[in-house]
Amino acid sequence: MPLHLTKVAFGADSVDHLAERLRLRGEEGPVFLTTRYLPKRHEEVAGPVGEGGSMYWILKHQLIARSPILGFGEAEGGRVAIHIDPKLVLVQARPKRAHQGWRYLEGADAPPDLGGDATGLDIMPPALMTKLAELALI
């Protein structure tokens, strides 16, 4: 199982807002986050092509979505770029305390993606899902 990273969706007030922000950044070019140091376990996060980890986004103390990590590179000022896919994949909301920077998330502890199951959650508007997750109803 791949290793993942978690990060607070700073400045986003909803899943829709985060998705729109990533979409707009994707139109301008590659989407990446910068960090001061290369993660020590970056090879586990990157994984084999097509089997790498994801950046799981925390919004209002819930893991709500993920962006597949495409790789690592260099950024300005000697920083490290974490390249991500601008596509946002909704996951089953799971409580997660906010933190600074990024943290590791083991593959076994990652919430499953929403979509294609019989629950109907995959067709629910993201804003409604966020509200239901805040109320601990999903």
SULMO-V683860 format. One record per backbone hydrogen bond with DSSP energy under -1.0 kcal/mol. CO is the residue of the C=O (numbers start at 1). NH is the residue of the N-H. If there is no record, write none. Layout:
# SULMO-V683860
CO&NH ; CO&NH
This chain:
# SULMO-V683860
4&105 ; 5&56 ; 6&103 ; 7&58 ; 8&10 ; 9&12 ; 14&18 ; 15&19 ; 16&20 ; 17&21 ; 18&22 ; 19&23 ; 20&24 ; 21&25 ; 22&26 ; 23&27 ; 31&84 ; 33&82 ; 35&80 ; 39&42 ; 41&45 ; 42&46 ; 43&47 ; 44&3 ; 45&53 ; 48&51 ; 53&69 ; 54&5 ; 55&67 ; 56&7 ; 57&64 ; 58&9 ; 61&96 ; 62&59 ; 63&94 ; 64&91 ; 65&57 ; 66&89 ; 67&55 ; 68&85 ; 71&83 ; 73&81 ; 76&79 ; 79&75 ; 80&35 ; 81&73 ; 82&33 ; 83&70 ; 83&71 ; 89&66 ; 90&114 ; 94&63 ; 103&6 ; 105&4 ; 106&109 ; 112&92 ; 120&123 ; 125&129 ; 126&130 ; 127&131 ; 128&132 ; 129&133 ; 130&134 ; 131&135 ; 132&137 ; 133&136
